Structures are given as C-alpha cells and as structure tokens.
Amino acid sequence: QVQLVESGGGLVQPGGSLRLSCAASGSIFTVNAMGWYRQAPGKERESVATITSGGTTSYRDSVKGRFTISRDNVENTVYLQMNSLKPEDTAVYYCNALISRYPGSWYDYWGQGTQVTVSS
C-alpha cells in the first residue's frame, strides 16, 4: 500500500507564512511528479504547484512569487512554502504524487488534505 501524509496546515493572518509537507510511504518503487492542489468551499479543486522528478516547477499565476514548491527525493517528500498569504488562499490543500509501485506501473495518489485558513 502507498499513502501520502500531509502536515503543516493551520490558521495564519494575512501576510503570514506556512510550510506544508507531504511524505509518501509504503510499497514504492519510484516517485515521479508531485504537486499541490487546493479546494475552497463550493469551488472546484485547482492546481497550485507541481514539480517534476527532475525539479522543474510550475505554478498557477495567483501564487507566483509567493509560493515555492520543492522536494526531497531521498525522503519522497514534497513541500510547499507559502509566503505573503492572502484570504483567497484559504482552502483545503491536497498533495498528489505519480508513483510506481513496480517498474512500468504508475498511479496517482492523493493526501488526506490539510486546512489552510488565512484570516485576521
């Protein structure tokens, strides 16, 4: 079995910072791309940032310059450093990873979600 465990969410004031972590564990052969998604109440889930196995990153426009995605390939962990947080960043954040349990087989896995609330 494979699981992604998220941590780091919480309540912060506008302009504050949070660092989210997501660690993949279980029967893993290799981890390909990883990313962060978020979903606000009544809205569709949206991509926040992604990072390839080689370290190439991509961000949605609204978080560019404020968020940084990174990964530790030894620990199979992806991070999201969030700075200058805004109320509109409030959402449940989910991590995602494309994981192979054995050569030639790939599957998308999702974390349990962690709440990020930005409010004064």
N, CA, C and O atoms as a MOPAC input file, in Angstrom:
PM7 MOZYME 1SCF
protein

 N      0.83500 1    -1.19300 1     0.00000 1
 C      0.00000 1     0.00000 1     0.00000 1
 C      0.87800 1     1.25500 1     0.00000 1
 O      1.99300 1     1.25000 1     0.52200 1
 N      0.35400 1     2.32400 1    -0.59300 1
 C      1.02200 1     3.61600 1    -0.65200 1
 C      0.11700 1     4.65400 1    -0.02100 1
 O     -1.09600 1     4.64100 1    -0.23200 1
 N      0.69800 1     5.54600 1     0.74600 1
 C     -0.07200 1     6.63200 1     1.30800 1
 C      0.73600 1     7.91500 1     1.32000 1
 O      1.96300 1     7.89700 1     1.42200 1
 N      0.02400 1     9.03400 1     1.21300 1
 C      0.61800 1    10.35300 1     1.31000 1
 C      0.06500 1    11.01600 1     2.56300 1
 O     -1.14900 1    11.15300 1     2.71600 1
 N      0.94800 1    11.42300 1     3.45000 1
 C      0.54300 1    12.04000 1     4.69800 1
 C      0.96300 1    13.49800 1     4.70900 1
 O      2.14700 1    13.81400 1     4.59400 1
 N     -0.01800 1    14.38900 1     4.85000 1
 C      0.21900 1    15.81600 1     4.82800 1
 C      0.29000 1    16.39500 1     6.23700 1
 O     -0.28500 1    15.85300 1     7.18100 1
 N      1.00600 1    17.50300 1     6.35400 1
 C      1.07400 1    18.22500 1     7.61300 1
 C      1.43800 1    19.67700 1     7.33300 1
 O      1.90400 1    20.00700 1     6.24200 1
 N      1.22400 1    20.53900 1     8.31400 1
 C      1.65400 1    21.91800 1     8.20500 1
 C      0.56400 1    22.95200 1     8.04400 1
 O      0.84500 1    24.14900 1     8.09400 1
 N     -0.66600 1    22.52800 1     7.85300 1
 C     -1.74600 1    23.48000 1     7.70900 1
 C     -2.06100 1    24.17200 1     9.02100 1
 O     -1.58400 1    23.77100 1    10.08300 1
 N     -2.87200 1    25.21800 1     8.93500 1
 C     -3.23600 1    25.93400 1    10.13700 1
 C     -3.87000 1    27.27000 1     9.83100 1
 O     -4.22600 1    27.56700 1     8.69100 1
 N     -4.00400 1    28.07300 1    10.87900 1
 C     -4.59200 1    29.40100 1    10.77800 1
 C     -3.50200 1    30.45200 1    10.86000 1
 O     -2.70400 1    30.45500 1    11.79700 1
 N     -3.46700 1    31.34300 1     9.88200 1
 C     -2.49200 1    32.42700 1     9.87000 1
 C     -3.16600 1    33.72700 1     9.46300 1
 O     -4.22000 1    33.72500 1     8.82800 1
 N     -2.54600 1    34.83200 1     9.83600 1
 C     -3.04600 1    36.14200 1     9.44400 1
 C     -2.57800 1    36.48700 1     8.03500 1
 O     -1.56500 1    35.95900 1     7.57600 1
 N     -3.29600 1    37.35900 1     7.34800 1
 C     -2.83900 1    37.79900 1     6.03200 1
 C     -1.40700 1    38.30900 1     6.09700 1
 O     -1.03600 1    39.04200 1     7.01300 1
 N     -0.60800 1    37.91100 1     5.11500 1
 C      0.79200 1    38.28000 1     5.09600 1
 C      1.69400 1    37.27700 1     5.77900 1
 O      2.91800 1    37.37400 1     5.68900 1
 N      1.10100 1    36.31500 1     6.46000 1
 C      1.86900 1    35.30300 1     7.16500 1
 C      2.35600 1    34.19600 1     6.25200 1
 O      2.15600 1    34.23300 1     5.03800 1
 N      3.00200 1    33.20600 1     6.86100 1
 C      3.58800 1    32.10400 1     6.10800 1
 C      3.25000 1    30.76000 1     6.72300 1
 O      3.03100 1    30.64700 1     7.92900 1
 N      3.21200 1    29.75400 1     5.88300 1
 C      3.04500 1    28.37200 1     6.29900 1
 C      3.88700 1    27.50100 1     5.39000 1
 O      4.13800 1    27.84500 1     4.23500 1
 N      4.31800 1    26.37300 1     5.91900 1
 C      5.04300 1    25.40300 1     5.12000 1
 C      4.33900 1    24.05200 1     5.22000 1
 O      4.24700 1    23.46900 1     6.30000 1
 N      3.85200 1    23.56900 1     4.09800 1
 C      3.18200 1    22.29000 1     4.03800 1
 C      4.16800 1    21.19900 1     3.65100 1
 O      5.08400 1    21.42500 1     2.86100 1
 N      3.97200 1    20.02400 1     4.21300 1
 C      4.79900 1    18.87400 1     3.89100 1
 C      3.90800 1    17.70800 1     3.52000 1
 O      2.79600 1    17.57900 1     4.03100 1
 N      4.39100 1    16.86700 1     2.63900 1
 C      3.65900 1    15.67500 1     2.24000 1
 C      4.65700 1    14.56400 1     1.97100 1
 O      5.47800 1    14.66500 1     1.06000 1
 N      4.58700 1    13.51700 1     2.75600 1
 C      5.52000 1    12.40400 1     2.63900 1
 C      4.82500 1    11.16200 1     2.10000 1
 O      3.79100 1    10.73800 1     2.61800 1
 N      5.39800 1    10.59200 1     1.06900 1
 C      4.89300 1     9.34800 1     0.50600 1
 C      5.59500 1     8.17400 1     1.17200 1
 O      6.81200 1     8.18900 1     1.35700 1
 N      4.83000 1     7.17200 1     1.52500 1
 C      5.40400 1     5.99900 1     2.16700 1
 C      4.66700 1     4.74500 1     1.72500 1
 O      3.59400 1     4.81700 1     1.12700 1
 N      5.25400 1     3.60500 1     2.02500 1
 C      4.65800 1     2.33800 1     1.66200 1
 C      5.49200 1     1.60600 1     0.63600 1
 O      6.70800 1     1.78600 1     0.55400 1
 N      4.82300 1     0.78100 1    -0.14200 1
 C      5.50000 1    -0.00900 1    -1.16200 1
 C      5.70400 1     0.84200 1    -2.40800 1
 O      4.84900 1     0.88400 1    -3.29200 1
 N      6.84400 1     1.51800 1    -2.46600 1
 C      7.14200 1     2.46200 1    -3.54400 1
 C      8.41000 1     2.05800 1    -4.27900 1
 O      9.45100 1     1.80500 1    -3.67200 1
 N      8.29600 1     2.00600 1    -5.59100 1
 C      9.47600 1     1.79200 1    -6.41300 1
 C     10.13200 1     3.12700 1    -6.73500 1
 O     11.33300 1     3.30500 1    -6.53400 1
 N      9.32800 1     4.06500 1    -7.23700 1
 C      9.83800 1     5.38800 1    -7.51600 1
 C      8.68500 1     6.39000 1    -7.53700 1
 O      7.53100 1     6.02300 1    -7.75800 1
 N      9.01500 1     7.65600 1    -7.30400 1
 C      8.04400 1     8.73700 1    -7.32900 1
 C      8.36700 1     9.66000 1    -8.49200 1
 O      9.49200 1    10.14300 1    -8.61600 1
 N      7.38700 1     9.90100 1    -9.33600 1
 C      7.57100 1    10.79300 1   -10.47000 1
 C      7.16600 1    12.20700 1   -10.05800 1
 O      7.68400 1    12.73700 1    -9.07500 1
 N      6.25800 1    12.81300 1   -10.79300 1
 C      5.85100 1    14.17400 1   -10.48000 1
 C      5.05900 1    14.24500 1    -9.17800 1
 O      4.37600 1    13.29300 1    -8.80200 1
 N      5.15900 1    15.38100 1    -8.49900 1
 C      4.39900 1    15.62800 1    -7.29000 1
 C      3.79900 1    17.02500 1    -7.38900 1
 O      4.28300 1    17.86400 1    -8.14800 1
 N      2.76000 1    17.26600 1    -6.62900 1
 C      2.14200 1    18.57500 1    -6.71100 1
 C      1.20400 1    18.86600 1    -5.56200 1
 O      0.89400 1    18.00600 1    -4.73800 1
 N      0.76200 1    20.11300 1    -5.53800 1
 C     -0.19700 1    20.57400 1    -4.54300 1
 C     -1.43600 1    21.12600 1    -5.23300 1
 O     -1.33400 1    21.86400 1    -6.21300 1
 N     -2.59200 1    20.76900 1    -4.72300 1
 C     -3.87100 1    21.23700 1    -5.20700 1
 C     -4.65800 1    21.78500 1    -4.02700 1
 O     -4.37200 1    21.46100 1    -2.87400 1
 N     -5.64500 1    22.61100 1    -4.31900 1
 C     -6.45600 1    23.14400 1    -3.23500 1
 C     -7.90800 1    23.24400 1    -3.65900 1
 O     -8.22600 1    23.34600 1    -4.84400 1
 N     -8.78200 1    23.21300 1    -2.66500 1
 C    -10.20300 1    23.30400 1    -2.92000 1
 C    -10.86000 1    24.14100 1    -1.83200 1
 O    -10.82700 1    23.78600 1    -0.65300 1
 N    -11.45100 1    25.24700 1    -2.23700 1
 C    -12.19800 1    26.10100 1    -1.33300 1
 C    -13.65500 1    25.66200 1    -1.33500 1
 O    -14.10800 1    25.05200 1    -2.30400 1
 N    -14.39900 1    25.95700 1    -0.27400 1
 C    -15.80200 1    25.55900 1    -0.20500 1
 C    -16.60200 1    26.03500 1    -1.40600 1
 O    -16.55800 1    27.21300 1    -1.75800 1
 N    -17.32900 1    25.12600 1    -2.03300 1
 C    -18.15400 1    25.46900 1    -3.16900 1
 C    -17.41900 1    25.67200 1    -4.47100 1
 O    -18.02700 1    26.05100 1    -5.47200 1
 N    -16.11300 1    25.42600 1    -4.47800 1
 C    -15.32400 1    25.61600 1    -5.68300 1
 C    -14.67200 1    24.31600 1    -6.13600 1
 O    -14.57500 1    23.35200 1    -5.37500 1
 N    -14.23600 1    24.30900 1    -7.37100 1
 C    -13.55200 1    23.15100 1    -7.92100 1
 C    -12.12300 1    23.07900 1    -7.40400 1
 O    -11.50900 1    24.09400 1    -7.07700 1
 N    -11.61700 1    21.86900 1    -7.33900 1
 C    -10.22500 1    21.69100 1    -6.96300 1
 C     -9.33500 1    22.25800 1    -8.06400 1
 O     -9.60400 1    22.04900 1    -9.24700 1
 N     -8.28000 1    22.97000 1    -7.68500 1
 C     -7.40700 1    23.59300 1    -8.65000 1
 C     -5.94600 1    23.29500 1    -8.34000 1
 O     -5.56100 1    23.10600 1    -7.18600 1
 N     -5.15600 1    23.25800 1    -9.38200 1
 C     -3.73200 1    23.03900 1    -9.22800 1
 C     -3.07300 1    24.29000 1    -8.66700 1
 O     -3.37300 1    25.40500 1    -9.09500 1
 N     -2.17300 1    24.10100 1    -7.70800 1
 C     -1.42900 1    25.20500 1    -7.11600 1
 C      0.00300 1    25.22600 1    -7.64000 1
 O      0.48300 1    26.25200 1    -8.12400 1
 N      0.67100 1    24.09700 1    -7.53900 1
 C      2.05100 1    23.99400 1    -7.97900 1
 C      2.40400 1    22.54300 1    -8.22500 1
 O      1.88800 1    21.64700 1    -7.55700 1
 N      3.27900 1    22.31400 1    -9.17800 1
 C      3.75400 1    20.96600 1    -9.45400 1
 C      5.26400 1    20.98300 1    -9.61300 1
 O      5.86200 1    22.02100 1    -9.89600 1
 N      5.86600 1    19.82600 1    -9.42800 1
 C      7.30400 1    19.69100 1    -9.59400 1
 C      7.60300 1    18.31400 1   -10.15900 1
 O      7.10900 1    17.30700 1    -9.65200 1
 N      8.40900 1    18.26900 1   -11.20300 1
 C      8.76300 1    17.00400 1   -11.81900 1
 C      9.86400 1    16.32600 1   -11.02100 1
 O     10.44000 1    16.91300 1   -10.10500 1
 N     10.14500 1    15.08300 1   -11.38300 1
 C     11.20800 1    14.35200 1   -10.70800 1
 C     12.56200 1    15.02000 1   -10.90600 1
 O     13.46300 1    14.86100 1   -10.08300 1
 N     12.70700 1    15.76700 1   -11.99600 1
 C     13.94000 1    16.47000 1   -12.27700 1
 C     14.02000 1    17.85400 1   -11.66900 1
 O     15.04400 1    18.52600 1   -11.79000 1
 N     12.94500 1    18.29300 1   -11.01000 1
 C     12.96100 1    19.57100 1   -10.32600 1
 C     12.34100 1    20.73300 1   -11.07600 1
 O     12.41900 1    21.86900 1   -10.60900 1
 N     11.73200 1    20.48600 1   -12.21800 1
 C     11.06300 1    21.54800 1   -12.95500 1
 C      9.74900 1    21.89200 1   -12.28200 1
 O      8.93600 1    21.00900 1   -12.00900 1
 N      9.53800 1    23.17300 1   -12.01200 1
 C      8.35800 1    23.60800 1   -11.28000 1
 C      7.38000 1    24.37000 1   -12.15600 1
 O      7.74500 1    24.93300 1   -13.18800 1
 N      6.13000 1    24.37300 1   -11.71700 1
 C      5.07400 1    25.11100 1   -12.38700 1
 C      4.10100 1    25.61700 1   -11.33500 1
 O      3.77300 1    24.89100 1   -10.39700 1
 N      3.63400 1    26.86000 1   -11.47800 1
 C      2.73300 1    27.47900 1   -10.52300 1
 C      1.55100 1    28.12700 1   -11.22200 1
 O      1.66700 1    28.59400 1   -12.35500 1
 N      0.42200 1    28.15400 1   -10.54500 1
 C     -0.67900 1    28.92800 1   -11.07400 1
 C     -0.33100 1    30.39600 1   -10.87300 1
 O      0.40100 1    30.73800 1    -9.94400 1
 N     -0.84300 1    31.25500 1   -11.72600 1
 C     -0.44500 1    32.65200 1   -11.73400 1
 C     -0.65700 1    33.35800 1   -10.39600 1
 O      0.15900 1    34.19200 1   -10.00300 1
 N     -1.72000 1    33.04100 1    -9.70800 1
 C     -2.06800 1    33.75900 1    -8.48900 1
 C     -1.10500 1    33.52000 1    -7.32700 1
 O     -1.13200 1    34.26300 1    -6.34500 1
 N     -0.25700 1    32.49900 1    -7.42200 1
 C      0.67400 1    32.21400 1    -6.32500 1
 C      2.12700 1    32.44000 1    -6.71500 1
 O      3.01600 1    32.29800 1    -5.87600 1
 N      2.38100 1    32.78300 1    -7.94900 1
 C      3.75200 1    33.01200 1    -8.40500 1
 C      4.40100 1    34.14300 1    -7.61100 1
 O      3.80600 1    35.20100 1    -7.40600 1
 N      5.61600 1    33.89900 1    -7.17500 1
 C      6.33600 1    34.88000 1    -6.38500 1
 C      6.05900 1    34.79000 1    -4.90600 1
 O      6.76800 1    35.40100 1    -4.10600 1
 N      5.03600 1    34.03800 1    -4.52100 1
 C      4.68200 1    33.89100 1    -3.11400 1
 C      4.89700 1    32.46500 1    -2.60600 1
 O      5.31200 1    32.26500 1    -1.46500 1
 N      4.61600 1    31.48300 1    -3.45200 1
 C      4.73500 1    30.07700 1    -3.06700 1
 C      5.94900 1    29.44700 1    -3.73500 1
 O      6.32700 1    29.82700 1    -4.84400 1
 N      6.54900 1    28.49400 1    -3.06000 1
 C      7.66000 1    27.74400 1    -3.61300 1
 C      7.46600 1    26.25800 1    -3.33300 1
 O      7.30800 1    25.85000 1    -2.18300 1
 N      7.47900 1    25.46300 1    -4.38300 1
 C      7.38300 1    24.02200 1    -4.22300 1
 C      8.77700 1    23.41600 1    -4.32900 1
 O      9.59100 1    23.84800 1    -5.14500 1
 N      9.04000 1    22.42800 1    -3.51100 1
 C     10.32500 1    21.74500 1    -3.53500 1
 C     10.11200 1    20.28800 1    -3.15100 1
 O      9.03100 1    19.90800 1    -2.70200 1
 N     11.13700 1    19.48200 1    -3.32900 1
 C     11.00100 1    18.07200 1    -2.98700 1
 C     12.31500 1    17.49100 1    -2.51100 1
 O     13.39400 1    17.98400 1    -2.84000 1
 N     12.19800 1    16.44000 1    -1.73400 1
 C     13.33200 1    15.67600 1    -1.25000 1
 C     13.14700 1    14.27400 1    -1.80000 1
 O     12.29900 1    13.52100 1    -1.32000 1
 N     13.92600 1    13.92500 1    -2.79400 1
 C     13.75500 1    12.63700 1    -3.45300 1
 C     14.24000 1    11.45600 1    -2.61400 1
 O     13.86600 1    10.31200 1    -2.87100 1
 N     15.06200 1    11.73300 1    -1.62200 1
 C     15.50900 1    10.67300 1    -0.73000 1
 C     14.38300 1    10.28600 1     0.21900 1
 O     14.16400 1     9.10400 1     0.48300 1
 N     13.67300 1    11.28400 1     0.73000 1
 C     12.58800 1    11.04900 1     1.67200 1
 C     11.21900 1    10.95300 1     1.00200 1
 O     10.21600 1    10.74000 1     1.68300 1
 N     11.16400 1    11.10800 1    -0.31500 1
 C      9.89600 1    11.07600 1    -1.05100 1
 C      8.89200 1    12.06100 1    -0.46500 1
 O      7.73400 1    11.73000 1    -0.21000 1
 N      9.36800 1    13.26500 1    -0.26400 1
 C      8.56200 1    14.29800 1     0.36200 1
 C      8.51000 1    15.54300 1    -0.51300 1
 O      9.51600 1    15.95100 1    -1.09400 1
 N      7.33300 1    16.13800 1    -0.60000 1
 C      7.16100 1    17.38700 1    -1.32500 1
 C      6.72700 1    18.46000 1    -0.33500 1
 O      5.96400 1    18.18900 1     0.59300 1
 N      7.21800 1    19.68000 1    -0.53900 1
 C      6.92800 1    20.79000 1     0.34600 1
 C      6.29000 1    21.93300 1    -0.43100 1
 O      6.48000 1    22.06500 1    -1.64100 1
 N      5.54700 1    22.74100 1     0.27200 1
 C      5.01500 1    23.96600 1    -0.29700 1
 C      5.22100 1    25.08100 1     0.71500 1
 O      4.53500 1    25.14200 1     1.73600 1
 N      6.16900 1    25.95900 1     0.42700 1
 C      6.40200 1    27.12700 1     1.26100 1
 C      5.48600 1    28.24000 1     0.77500 1
 O      5.56800 1    28.66100 1    -0.37800 1
 N      4.62300 1    28.70900 1     1.64900 1
 C      3.64400 1    29.72400 1     1.29300 1
 C      3.92600 1    30.99400 1     2.07800 1
 O      3.83600 1    31.01100 1     3.30600 1
 N      4.26400 1    32.04900 1     1.36600 1
 C      4.54400 1    33.34200 1     1.97400 1
 C      3.52100 1    34.36500 1     1.50300 1
 O      2.81700 1    34.15400 1     0.51600 1
 N      3.45500 1    35.47400 1     2.22400 1
 C      2.53100 1    36.55500 1     1.87200 1
 C      1.12700 1    36.03500 1     1.62100 1
 O      0.49300 1    36.37600 1     0.62300 1
 N      0.65800 1    35.21700 1     2.52600 1
 C     -0.64300 1    34.57900 1     2.35200 1
 C     -1.78100 1    35.59100 1     2.33800 1
 O     -1.75600 1    36.60000 1     3.04300 1
 N     -2.76900 1    35.29200 1     1.52300 1
 C     -3.94400 1    36.12700 1     1.35800 1
 C     -5.19400 1    35.34800 1     1.74500 1
 O     -5.18600 1    34.11800 1     1.70200 1
 N     -6.26300 1    36.03700 1     2.11900 1
 C     -7.50400 1    35.33500 1     2.45500 1
 C     -7.98300 1    34.40500 1     1.34500 1
 O     -8.56000 1    33.35500 1     1.62600 1
 N     -7.75500 1    34.77500 1     0.10300 1
 C     -8.18400 1    33.94000 1    -1.00600 1
 C     -7.37900 1    32.65200 1    -1.14400 1
 O     -7.72400 1    31.79300 1    -1.95700 1
 N     -6.31300 1    32.50800 1    -0.36100 1
 C     -5.56600 1    31.25700 1    -0.33200 1
 C     -6.22600 1    30.22500 1     0.57300 1
 O     -5.81900 1    29.06400 1     0.59500 1
 N     -7.23000 1    30.63900 1     1.31000 1
 C     -7.92300 1    29.73700 1     2.22300 1
 C     -8.55400 1    28.57900 1     1.45900 1
 O     -9.33100 1    28.78800 1     0.52800 1
 N     -8.21600 1    27.36500 1     1.86000 1
 C     -8.71000 1    26.16900 1     1.19000 1
 C     -8.16200 1    24.93700 1     1.89000 1
 O     -7.29600 1    25.03100 1     2.76000 1
 N     -8.67500 1    23.79300 1     1.50100 1
 C     -8.06000 1    22.53900 1     1.88900 1
 C     -7.01600 1    22.21700 1     0.83200 1
 O     -7.31700 1    22.18800 1    -0.36100 1
 N     -5.80600 1    21.97900 1     1.26800 1
 C     -4.70900 1    21.69700 1     0.35700 1
 C     -4.42500 1    20.20300 1     0.32800 1
 O     -4.28700 1    19.56000 1     1.36900 1
 N     -4.34100 1    19.66800 1    -0.87300 1
 C     -4.08500 1    18.25400 1    -1.08000 1
 C     -2.78300 1    18.06600 1    -1.84500 1
 O     -2.51800 1    18.77900 1    -2.81300 1
 N     -1.98400 1    17.11800 1    -1.41800 1
 C     -0.80600 1    16.79000 1    -2.20800 1
 C     -1.12700 1    15.61700 1    -3.11700 1
 O     -2.02800 1    14.82300 1    -2.84700 1
 N     -0.38300 1    15.53000 1    -4.18200 1
 C     -0.58000 1    14.50000 1    -5.18300 1
 C      0.77000 1    13.99400 1    -5.65800 1
 O      1.73900 1    14.75100 1    -5.73100 1
 N      0.82700 1    12.71900 1    -5.97800 1
 C      2.06700 1    12.15800 1    -6.48900 1
 C      1.78900 1    11.04500 1    -7.47000 1
 O      0.90200 1    10.21800 1    -7.25800 1
 N      2.55200 1    11.02900 1    -8.54500 1
 C      2.50700 1     9.93700 1    -9.50600 1
 C      3.56900 1     8.94400 1    -9.06800 1
 O      4.76200 1     9.24500 1    -9.08100 1
 N      3.12200 1     7.75900 1    -8.67900 1
 C      4.00100 1     6.78800 1    -8.04900 1
 C      3.94500 1     5.44600 1    -8.75200 1
 O      2.87800 1     4.96900 1    -9.14000 1
 N      5.10400 1     4.85400 1    -8.90600 1
 C      5.21600 1     3.49400 1    -9.41600 1
 C      5.52900 1     2.56500 1    -8.25800 1
 O      6.49000 1     2.79100 1    -7.52300 1
 N      4.73300 1     1.52600 1    -8.08800 1
 C      4.99400 1     0.52400 1    -7.05600 1
 C      5.93600 1    -0.54700 1    -7.57700 1
 O      6.59200 1    -1.24100 1    -6.80000 1
 N      5.99700 1    -0.67600 1    -8.87900 1
 C      6.94000 1    -1.58500 1    -9.51600 1
 C      7.18800 1    -1.07800 1   -10.92200 1
 O      6.38400 1    -0.29400 1   -11.42600 1
 N      8.26200 1    -1.48800 1   -11.57900 1
 C      8.60200 1    -0.95200 1   -12.89600 1
 C      7.47500 1    -1.06700 1   -13.90600 1
 O      6.90100 1    -2.14000 1   -14.09100 1
 N      7.16100 1     0.05800 1   -14.56300 1
 C      6.17500 1     0.06000 1   -15.62700 1
 C      4.74800 1     0.33800 1   -15.21600 1
 O      3.87100 1     0.43300 1   -16.07500 1
 N      4.49000 1     0.47200 1   -13.93200 1
 C      3.14100 1     0.72100 1   -13.44200 1
 C      3.08800 1     2.03000 1   -12.66600 1
 O      3.85200 1     2.23400 1   -11.72200 1
 N      2.17900 1     2.91500 1   -13.07100 1
 C      2.05000 1     4.23300 1   -12.45000 1
 C      0.62100 1     4.48100 1   -12.00500 1
 O     -0.32900 1     4.01200 1   -12.63200 1
 N      0.47800 1     5.22800 1   -10.90600 1
 C     -0.83100 1     5.55400 1   -10.37700 1
 C     -0.77600 1     6.85700 1    -9.59400 1
 O      0.21000 1     7.15000 1    -8.91900 1
 N     -1.85100 1     7.63500 1    -9.69300 1
 C     -1.95700 1     8.88300 1    -8.94900 1
 C     -2.43800 1     8.62600 1    -7.52900 1
 O     -3.42600 1     7.92300 1    -7.32000 1
 N     -1.73500 1     9.19800 1    -6.54900 1
 C     -2.13000 1     9.08400 1    -5.15900 1
 C     -2.37700 1    10.47200 1    -4.58700 1
 O     -1.76300 1    11.44900 1    -5.01400 1
 N     -3.28400 1    10.54800 1    -3.61500 1
 C     -3.66200 1    11.81000 1    -3.00100 1
 C     -3.50200 1    11.76600 1    -1.49100 1
 O     -3.73500 1    10.73800 1    -0.85500 1
 N     -3.10100 1    12.90200 1    -0.92800 1
 C     -3.04200 1    13.03400 1     0.51400 1
 C     -4.42500 1    13.25400 1     1.08400 1
 O     -5.40000 1    13.39500 1     0.34600 1
 N     -4.50400 1    13.28200 1     2.41100 1
 C     -5.79600 1    13.38800 1     3.08200 1
 C     -6.34200 1    14.80700 1     3.11800 1
 O     -7.51500 1    15.01300 1     3.43100 1
 N     -5.51200 1    15.77600 1     2.80300 1
 C     -5.91300 1    17.16800 1     2.83800 1
 C     -5.56300 1    17.82900 1     4.15500 1
 O     -5.68000 1    17.22000 1     5.21800 1
 N     -5.13500 1    19.07200 1     4.08100 1
 C     -4.84500 1    19.84700 1     5.28200 1
 C     -5.41900 1    21.24800 1     5.10800 1
 O     -5.25500 1    21.87000 1     4.05900 1
 N     -6.09000 1    21.73400 1     6.13800 1
 C     -6.77700 1    23.02000 1     6.06300 1
 C     -5.81200 1    24.18100 1     6.24100 1
 O     -5.02400 1    24.21300 1     7.18600 1
 N     -5.88500 1    25.12700 1     5.32400 1
 C     -5.15300 1    26.38200 1     5.43100 1
 C     -6.17500 1    27.50500 1     5.49000 1
 O     -6.97100 1    27.68200 1     4.56900 1
 N     -6.14800 1    28.25500 1     6.57300 1
 C     -7.07300 1    29.36500 1     6.74100 1
 C     -6.28700 1    30.64800 1     6.94500 1
 O     -5.45600 1    30.74000 1     7.84800 1
 N     -6.55200 1    31.63300 1     6.10700 1
 C     -5.88900 1    32.92900 1     6.19100 1
 C     -6.94700 1    33.95500 1     6.56200 1
 O     -7.82300 1    34.28000 1     5.76000 1
 N     -6.85900 1    34.45400 1     7.77200 1
 C     -7.88300 1    35.36600 1     8.26400 1
 C     -7.32800 1    36.22900 1     9.38200 1
 O     -6.46100 1    35.80100 1    10.14400 1
 N     -7.83500 1    37.44400 1     9.47000 1
 C     -7.47100 1    38.34000 1    10.54700 1
 C     -8.47100 1    38.26200 1    11.68900 1
 O     -8.31800 1    38.95800 1    12.69200 1

